[in-house]
Amino acid sequence: MISFVAPIMLFLLSIFSHGIVIVQKRADEEMRQIRTLLAIHLTSRNQTIDGNVAIAKSYKDLNKNEKLNKKKLNLLNPKRQIIRTFAFLFLSLGLIMADMLIKERAWKLYNHWLSVSLLLASFISLGYSMIILWQVGWEIIDTKRIIAEEEEAEKINSEVTTNAPSGRTPRGTM
């Protein structure tokens, strides 16, 4: 499992360095806009009860978006995800090896419940690492979609600027 997952993780996460930059820019722009709107709302002179409720809701939304953006950026951080994934994969492997050691007759350490507990903990660790891989995979897919949207927007903008009229009228039309 480890020899299969490592190259794929490294490859996919290293490809999306451009995507990480785009997601970071989008998150910063969104946070800047929300803070600007919140500051405008705070400086308005007619503070009503509804205004205070709106400010509190905006502040909660700001914190929620900030946490979501941090989570997305953490999921796209290759170093962090490699450490998280492989820590649990190696833990799972270590627990299986410990189970094999306690089953060894020469050591005379066999305890059925300890063996079952080690195997259960190993499967839980493996499952958690699979959940991490699943989250990273979906975040990569989402980032790829964002990159495609950015490229499409750039393509449309370049077509609009190249096809824009130059402000002159053709001969003979006046």
Beta strands, then each sheet from edge to edge (+ up, - down):
end
